[in-house]
């Protein structure tokens, strides 16, 4: 993958896949690899109803992030 997608659903799916498949250890390392700021990604996806779960190492729909 050369860049992170802009579509929120595809972006969530891509980030979760890269973290799940252990391509990256943390959201921060993933974001920096694509020249993006983690907070920028978190804020963008929160607008679309997703929040990052540190415990699960993935974006989840708001309310399902426990």
C-alpha positions in Angstrom: 0.0 0.0 0.0 1.5 3.3 -1.1 -0.9 5.7 0.7 -3.7 5.7 3.2 -7.2 5.9 1.6 -9.4 8.9 2.1 -12.7 7.2 2.3 -13.4 6.7 6.1 -14.7 3.1 5.8 -11.8 2.0 3.6 -9.3 3.9 5.8 -10.6 2.1 9.0 -10.4 -1.2 7.2 -6.9 -0.6 5.9 -5.5 0.6 9.2 -7.1 -2.3 11.2 -5.8 -4.8 8.6 -2.2 -3.4 8.8 -2.3 -3.5 12.6 -4.0 -6.9 12.8 -1.5 -8.5 10.3 1.3 -7.0 12.4 2.7 -4.9 9.6 3.0 -2.2 12.2 3.3 -2.4 16.0 1.4 0.8 16.8 -0.9 3.3 15.2 1.8 5.9 15.6 4.4 3.9 13.6 1.8 3.2 10.9 0.9 6.9 10.6 4.5 8.1 10.5 5.2 5.5 7.8 2.6 7.2 5.6 3.6 10.7 6.6 0.4 11.3 8.6 -0.1 12.4 12.2 -1.9 9.9 14.5 -4.1 12.7 16.0 -5.1 13.9 12.5 -6.3 10.3 11.7 -8.1 9.9 15.0 -9.9 13.2 14.7 -10.9 12.5 11.0 -12.3 9.1 11.8 -14.1 10.3 14.9 -16.2 12.6 12.7 -17.4 9.4 11.0 -18.2 7.5 14.2 -14.9 5.6 14.8 -12.6 5.8 17.8 -9.2 4.1 18.3 -9.1 1.4 21.0 -5.6 1.2 22.5 -6.5 -2.0 24.2 -7.6 -3.7 21.0 -5.2 -1.9 18.7 -7.9 -1.0 16.2 -10.5 1.5 15.2 -14.0 0.6 16.4 -17.4 2.2 16.1 -18.1 4.6 18.9 -19.8 2.6 21.7 -18.0 -0.6 20.7 -14.5 0.5 21.8 -14.4 -1.2 25.2 
